[in-house]
Amino acid sequence: MHSDSTVLSTANAREFDRLAIEVFHVPSLLLMENAARGCTDALEAWSRSDVLPLEQRVVIVCGRGNNGGDGLAIARQLVTRGYQVDIGLLADEDELSSDAAVHWKIVNALNLSCRIFGNPQALDSGTEFQEWLEQKPCDWIVDAILGTGIRLPLAGGLQQVIRAINKNQAKKLAVDLPTGLQGDAVEPQNAADNPIVLADFTVTFVARKPIMATDFGKKYCGLIKVVDIGVPLDIVGKTIEEIN
């Protein structure tokens, strides 16, 4: 169960996940799978109805954390539904979060198209990524880089990655939150110094984040869809209220 009117701070969103795992015994991998399914369903619903999945190519850009793990799970689910998928990993394999590493093993076992760029701190100003993206004509770009796990300022290589994504003409879907956007911010950010993925669609989990209520947030999130991750918000939410 989720609510389009409910707002969760990024701290409370993380607490929701912790309680779901530790108190309500829902495995973290199951939460990730449910989140990925919600994104996949949304992308499929927003895709052109007159174009078959096999004729649509999706580039999924993944970071090292659980947002990236969501992206890897989305890749598998899209391929299962017939989409053509290319994965760009902005991390080294040995620095992936534990759940993201599981999904990385799965996409490799399935022999999905993957390119490892390494940690964006070490990217050569994002040039390698930009050249790769320009060689991948696509209908969609899925931003699964940071989500709510943003720390400013962004590395220079990551800034170049974001600008390359924004320059591309494909539709953009952000997973939970566009990369570069601070979920708890209530004032506009300086997007010149720290660029933000300009998403056409954002699928956010459990509840909207505070920035999504602002005009600035709406500009970068585009059309927002809230999806559940298989744990009732009203039950876990009461526990969060009791803790706070």
Secondary structure, 3 states (H helix, E strand, C coil): CCCCCCECCHHHHHHHHHHHHHCCCCCHHHHHHHHHHHHHHHHHHHCCCCCCHHHCEEEEEECCCHHHHHHHHHHHHHHHCCCEEEEEECCCHHHCCHHHHHHHHHHHHCCCEEEECCCCCCCCCCHHHHHHHHCCCCCEEEEECCCCCCCCCCCHHHHHHHHHHHHCCCEEEEECCCCCCCCCCCCCCCCCCCCCCCCCEEEEECCECHHHHCHHHHHHHCEEEEECCCCCHHHHHHHHHHHC
